[in-house]
C-alpha cells in the first residue's frame, strides 16, 4: 500500500469540503467547545520555576485588523526574500560568508543532533516545550532521503537518552515523497516506529501549495493505518484552507495553524496581510472550538491576543491549546506567555540546509535583518561605534 493517495482531485488547489462547510468556502461558526475534545498538552519538562498568573497584562502592539501595512509587511519586500530563498547562485555566495552564517545562528542553533539537543535542554530549563526539525525538503535522491531518516532516528534516540521530552517536525518530501510512494513508506516507517517507542509526537510540516493535497493525503493514509501520534500543519494564507481545517477536524487530527511562508500565486493564496490575519482568526477560532489541541503558531501579537480573548470568552482552558514560536524569535514574548500560564513550544531547526529557512524567516519578519545586524555589530570589536540609545 502506498503512503498517500492522489484521489481527491489531483491539483494543489483542490480543497476537501466536508459536512459543515459554509457556501463560499468560509468556515462555519464554531459551536460550543466539547469537553474532553483534546488530548491535553504535553508535560512540561522540569526546569526553572514559572510565575503563573503574572499580574502583568498582555500588551499587544497592534490591533486587528490594521488599516495600514508597515514597511516590513510590504508584499514586494516579502517576495524579494522568498526569491532569494530559491536562488542557487545567491545561496552559494551567502552561505560562504561568515556574516551570513553568524546571522543564521539566531534562528538555527547548529548543524548536528548534539546542537539541537542542547537547545532543547536549554528551552526546557526555561519552561519552554520544543519541536525539533532537521532542515531539508524536496529530496530526490534515495541516499539523501535515507540519510535524513537516519538523522531523525539519531535525534529520537538522543532525546530519549537525555531524558528530554520533545516533538519532532519533518516533511514528506524530505523522506522521499517525490521518489515514490513505496520508497516513502519504507523510509518513513522506522521513524514512525521509533517515535512511538520513545513517546515522541511527530508533526508533518506543510510545504508549498503544490504539495498541499499530497501532504494531507499522505497524512490521512498514515492516520487511517493506526498512526495517531502525528499531526499536520495548515497555512492560513491559502484560500483552500477552510476545507482542509474541516477535513482535519472530521479526522480528529491535531493541527498547527500558521500564516504560511512560501511564495504563492494570488490565485491560490491571499497576499495582503490584513486578509491573511482575518482568515487566520476565523480558522483559529474554529480549531480552538472544535479541533483537537491546536497549536497557534505565530509571533503576531494581534493574533495571539485574539486567541487569548476567544479562549477566555468561550471558557476554553489553557491546557486545550498551545502557542508555538520560532527559535530565536521574540524571546520576550515567549517568556511573557509562559508567565501567564500558557504552554509555549519553540520550533528548533538544525542542519546545514539553513539558508532557505533563514530567507523565509526574514520574509516573515524583515525587521529581523536589522535586529540581527545590530546584534552582530554590538557584539563585535566595533561595537563601541554603534550609537547608544
N, C-alpha and C positions, 0 to 999 in steps of 0.2 A: 504494500500500500504506500502511495506517495505521501509526503508530509503535507502537501497543500493541494487544494483544488482550484481550478480556474473556471468554476462553473456558475458564477453569479453575474456574468455579463461581460467579462473579459477586459474592459478598458479601465483605466485608472480613475475615470470619473464616475463609474457606476457606483451608486450608493445602495446599500441594503435598506429597504423600508419595511420594518416590521409593524406589528399591530401597535396602534397608538401614535403613529406618525401623523403629524398635522399636515393638511394640504399646504403646499408651498415649501415644504422642506424644514419648517421650524419645529422645534421640539414641543411636545405637549407641556402644559403647565405641570410642574411636579406635584404629585399627590403627597399625602402625609407620609412622613418618614416611617418606615416599618421597623418596629423594634427587632433587634437581632439580625438585621439585614446585612451586617458586615462581620468580617472575621476578627475585627479588632486590630489594633495596631501591634506591630512587632514590639517585643520587650526592649526597653531602652537599656543599653549596656551600662554597667556600673561605672560611675565616674564622679566628677565633682558634683556637690550638692547644688540643686537648682532652686532658685527662688520662684516658686509657683505662686501665681496670683499677685504679681507685682502691681503696685498701685500706679505705676507709670502707664499711662494710656497709650494706645497705638496711635501714631501720628502720621496718617497718610499725607504725602506731599503733593498728591494730585487728586483731582476729582474724577468722576466717571459720568458721562464721557467728557473728555477735554475738548473745548471748542477749537483749539489750535494745536498744531504739532510743534514740538520743539525741534531745533535743527538736528538733534541726534535721532529723530524719528523720520527724517527725510527718506522717502522711498528710493531716491536716487543714491543716497549715501549707503543705504542698506544694500541696494543692488550692486554697488561697487564692491563692497566687501564680499558678497556672495560670489561675484565673478572672480575675485582673487582666489577664493577657496577652490575654484575649479581650474585654475591656470597652472599647468605643469611648469611653464617657464618661470613664472613668478615664484612658485613654490621652491624650485631649485635654488633660486637666488636667495630667498629669505630664510630658508631652513638652514643655510650655511653660515648665517651671520650670528655672532654671539648675542647681539642685542635682541633679535627675534626669539632666540632660544630662551633668553632670560625672561622676556615678556611672557612666553608660554608657561613658565613655571608658576605664574599667578593662577592659572587655571588647570594645569596638569602637573601633579606632584613629581612625576618621574616616568621612566620607561619600563621599569621592572616590577615584578609582582611584589618584591620587598618594599618598593616605594609606595605602592598603593595600600599595602597592609599597614605600613607606618602611618599613612594619612588617615586610614580608618580608625586606628587606635587613638590617634590624636583627637579625631572627631568624637569618639566615644567618651574620652576623658572630659570633653566639653559638653556632654549631654546630647550630642547630635547622633542620629542614626545615619547610615550611609548606604549607597548603592555603588558598586564598582563597575566600571566599563573599560574593557580593553578596546582601544580605538582601532577602527578599521571597518570598511564596508566595500561592497561591490567586488568581492573576491572572485576571481575566475580560475584560479589555479588550485587544483586539488591539494597540492602540498601546502599552499598558503592557508587554505581553509582548515586543513588538519592541524597545522601549527597553531592557528587561532583557538581551535577547540582545546588543544593541549595547554595553552596558556590559561584558559578558564578552568581546566582540571587542576592545574597547579594552584591557581588562585583559591579555589574552593578548599583544597587541602590545606593551604597555608592559613586561611582564615580559621578553619577548624582547629588546627594545631595551636593557634594563638588564643583560642577560646573566645573569639570575637563573633558577634552577630552582625550580619550584613545582608544586603540584597546584591544581586548581580544583574547588569543590563547588557544585552547583546543584540546583534542584528542578524536577521536571517541571511542576508547576502554575505555577511562575514563568515557564516557557517557553510556556504556553498549553494545557496538557493539558485544562483544563476548557472550552476554546473548541471544539476539535475535534481529532480525530486528524490530519487533513490539515494543519491550521494548526500543530500541534506539530511535525510532521515538517519543514514548510517553515521554521519559525523556528529549530529546533534544528540543522539540518544545517550551516549556515555556522559555528556554534560548534564542532561536531564536526570540521569540516574544518580550521578554524584551529588547534584543539588538536592535531590530528595533525601539521599542518605545523610547529608550534613544539615538538613533543615533550612536550606537557603532558598529564598524566593527569587525566581527569575523573571525579569521584565524584558519583553521584546520591544526594542525601540522602533519607532516609525521612521521611515526614510522618505525620499521624495514621493510625490503623488503617483509616479509611475509604478511604485511598489505597494501602494496602499491596499488595493484589493488582494494582491498576492500575500501580503503580510497578514491580513485579517483571516484569509482562508487558511493559511498555514497554521496560524494560532488556533483557529477553531478546530482544525483537524486534530491538533495535539490535545486540546481540551476534551474533545469527544472520545479520545482514546485513553482518558483517565489521568492526563497530566493536569492537575488542578493547582499546583503550586506555582502558577505562572500568571503574568499579567501583560498588558499591552499598553501602548501609548497612542493617543489620538491628538490631532492638531486642530486647534480652533480656527486657524485661518483658512482651512479647506472648506469649500462650500458644501461638500458632501457629508461633513462630519456628524450632523444631526442624525442621519440614518445609521451611521456607524455606532454612535452612542446607544441608539435604540437596540441595535444588534448585540452589543456587549452587555447591556442591562438584561436583555432577554436571556443571554447565555449565563449570566451570573458572574462574569469575569471582572477582575479588578482593573481599573483604567487610571493611567496617569494622563492628565489633561495639560497640554502646553499650548503656546501660541503657534509654534511652527517656525523653522529656521532655514528652510530651503528656498531657493529662487524658484518661484512658480508663476505660471501664466495667470493673468486676470480671469481667464476662462474657468479656472479650477480653484482659485484662491482669492480671498479678499486681500487687498493691498493697502488699504488705508487703516491706520491704527485705531481710530475710533470705532470703525466697523468690526475689526478683529476683537476689540475689547467687548463690544456688545455681545458678539457671538460667544466669546469665552464665558461671560457671565451667565448667559442662558444655558449653555451646556454644563457649566459647573453646578448651577443650582439643580439641574435635572439629575446629575450624577450624585450630588450630595443627598438628595431626597430619596432617590430610587436605586442608586447603584450600590456596589459593594466596596467599602473602604477606599474611596477615590483618593488619588494623590493630586493636589493642586500645585502644579509646577510653574511658578512664576516669581519674578522679582518685582513685578509691577505692584506698587503699594495700593493702587486703587482697586486692583483685583483681589488682593489679599484682604483689604478692608471689606469688600463686597462679600467675600466668603465668610468672614467672621460675623458680619451682620446677618447674613442669611441663616447661618447656623444658630445664632442666638434667637432669631425670630422664630425659627421652626423647632427649637428645642433639640437640635442635633448635637450630641455630645462631642467633646474634643477627642474622644477615643474612636470616633467613627470616620475620621478622615485625617490626612496629614498634609503638610506643606513640604514641597521639595524645591531646593535651590541648588545652584551650581557651586561646586568647589571654588573658593576664591572670590565669589561674587557676593556683595552685600553681607559681609560678616556681621555687621551691626544689626541687620535685620534678622539674621539667624538667631543671634543672642536674644533679641527682644522677643521674638516669638516663643523661644524656649522658656524665657522667664514668665511668659503669660500662660504657660501650661500646654502649649501645642507641641505635637510631635513634628520635628523638623528633620528631614533627611537630605543629606548633601550628595550630589551626583559627582563621584570622584573618578575621572578618567585617567588612564595611563597608557603608555606605549609610545612608539616612535611615529605614529601617524597623527601627530598633534596639530599639524599645520591647518588642514581644513576645519578641524574643530575650533581652533583659535579664531579663524576668519569668521566662522558662524557666530561665535560669541561676540565679536566686535560688531557684526551686523545687527545683532540683537540690541546691544548697548554700545554704540560707538564712543560714548564718553569714557568707556573702559580704556581706550587707547591713550587718551590724555592722562588718565589716572595712572596707568602703568608707566608711561614715560616719566611723569613727575616722580613716582616712587623710585624708579631706577636712577634718576639723576640725583635725588636726595640721598640715596644710599651709596653713591659713588664718591670717589675722591673730589669730584667737582660739586658736591652737594652744597658747599658754602656759597656757591654762585646763585643758587635758587632763591628767589625772593621769599622772605618770611612774611607770613600773614599775621 
